[in-house]
């Protein structure tokens, strides 16, 4: 079921229907996090897509805030030596 919902959300994005895609992605984040073994990469992807939807809907402040959170989380997950590509 989650795969179908993800496909639907992605189709909304492809169609430029960001207002419809946004609640799909945010709902998926919640539902994926509640699974016994949450797929962190998929959750991260859905959060990124939700932020992009905010940007496309003209909600730049919300989009930037979420992208900054995602960047901070990603940096925490990387070893110090692996941060060099982010500094370029």
N, C-alpha and C positions, 0 to 999 in steps of 0.2 A: 504494500500500500504506500509506503514511504517513497518507493521508487517512482510510482505513478505521480505522486504529488510533486516530486522533484522535477519530473518531466514536464508536468503542467506549468510549474513556475518558470522553467527554462523556456518553454514555448511562449509564455506571456512576454518574457524579455525579448525573444526573437521578433515577436510581433509589435514590440514597442509599447506594450500594455503594462507599463511600470506600476500603475496604481493597482492593478490586479496581481502583479507578481509580488509586490512588497508584502502583503499579509501572508502569502503562501510561504515565502522564505522565512519570515519571522516565526510563523507557526511551526515550520520544520525545525528551526533551531531549538525551540522548546521541546518538541516531541523527540527529537534526536537525543537531546541531553538527558531525557528521562529513561532512555533505554538502559538495560543492564550493562552493556558495554558500549558507551557512546563513541561514535566515530568522530573524533575530534577534527579530522581533516574535512569531513563533510559539513560539520557544524561551522567550521571556519569559512568554508566556501559559501554556505548559505548566508552567513553574516556579511561577507564581502558583497554578495549579490544584493542583499537588502540595502547596504550602504550605497551601492551604485544606483539602485532604484530611487533612493532619497535624492541623490544628485540629479538624476534625470527628471525628477518631479520638482526641481528647483529648491530643494531643501538642503542647501549646501552646508549649513552649519551642522546639521544632524549627520550628514554624510561624512564630513571631515572628522567629527568627533569619533564616529565609529571606526573609520579607517585608522585614526591615530591609535585607538585601543587595539585594533588588530595588529598594527605595526609593533607596538610595545609588547604584546603577547608573543609575537613571532620572534622578536629580538631576545626575549627571555628564554625561549626554547632553543636558541642557537648557542653554541659554544662561543666564547669570546673570539677565538681564531676565525670562526665562520662569519663574523660580522663585516669583513672587508668588502664583500660585494655591495653591502648596503651603504657604505661610505663613499662609494665612487660617484 
